[in-house]
Amino acid sequence: MFEGIKNLSEIFSKMGDMKTQSAEIQKRMEMIRVTGNAGAGMVIVTSTGKGDIVDIKINKTMFEADDVKMMEDLIVAATNEALRKAKEAMEHEIKKSIGFSPDDMMNMLKNKGGVDPV
């Protein structure tokens, strides 16, 4: 029981640090670029670490194929991959800055602190 309280105390202490580092993390996330691709590189989507889509490249053969549904599916798949990588990059940057990821914090709250997060 006291171990859970100790972990909660550590979490809340780290949360204060996280607030002060938030602006720095956000700035770094704007600079990070991640890509997602689909169809063996036929569609490539680039996102910032914050999840903003900044570029989409579609191989011109996709337009010649005249298969709109396939192109749409590849764009969605590449975009989802880029956004997944952006989320992973954000978690990595947060963990690097404060020592744990948001998922780690939720797990500690749920499992060790006896608190059921909303």
N, C-alpha and C positions, 0 to 999 in steps of 0.2 A: 504494500500500500504506500509506504513512504517513498519507495522507488518511483512510483507513478507521480507523486507530488514533486519529487526532485526533477523528473523529466519535464513536468509542466512548467516549473519555475525556469528551467533552462530554455524551454520553448518561448516563454513570454519575454525573457531577457533577449533572446535572439531576435524576436519580433521587433523590438526597439531598434536593434542594429539594422534590421531589414528596412525599416522606414527611412533611415538616413542614407542607405545605399540604393534606394529605389530609383532615384533620378539617374544615378550612374549606370545602373543595370538597364534602364530604359534606353539611355543613349547608346550603350553597346548593342542592344537588340536592334536598334535602327540601322546599325552598321553591318550586322551579320546578314549574309545572304545564304539561303538554302534552296536547293532545287528538287523538284519532283519530276519524274518522267514516266511516260507510259508508251506502250506500243514500240518497245525497243528504241526509244529516243525519238519517236515520231512527234511527240508533244512533250515540251519541256516548260515547266512553270517555275518561276523564281519568286521567292517570298523573302521579306525581311524576317528577322527573328521575332518581330512583334506580330507576324501573321499578315502583313500587308502584301498583296500580290503586286509585284513591280514589273514583271515581264512574262510574256507567253510566246513561245516559239512553236510554230506548227510547220512540219516538213511539207513542202509544196506538193509532194505526191499524195498527201491526204486530200487536197482539193481536187486532184485529178481522179481520185477513186470514186468521187460522187456518192460517198456513203456518209451522210450527215450524222446518222445515229452513232456510227462508230467514232467519228470525230468528237462528238459530244461526250461519249463515254470516256474516251482517252483524255479529254480536257478535265473532266471531273476527277478521274483517277490520278492524273498528274498533280492537280490542285490539292487533292486530299493528301497525297504523299508530301508535298511541299509544306502544307500546314501541320502535318504530323511532325515533320522534322523541325519546324519552327517552334512547336511546343516543346520538343525535346531539347532544343537549344536554349530556350527560356529556362527550363528546369535545370539544365546544366549550369547556366550563368548564375542562377539564384543559389544553387548548391555550392558553387565555387565561392560566392560572396559571403554567404552566411553559414555554410557548413551542412545544410540539409535542404532538401527540395520541399515544395508545398505538399507533395504526396507523403513524404517522410513525416512532416508535421501532422498531417491528418491521421496517419497510422499511429503516431505516438499518442495523440489525443485520444484516439479510439481505443487502442490496445493497452496503453500503460497508465493513462490518466483516469481511466474509468469514465471518460466523457464521450458521449455519442454525438459526433459532429453532425450538424444539420445537412 
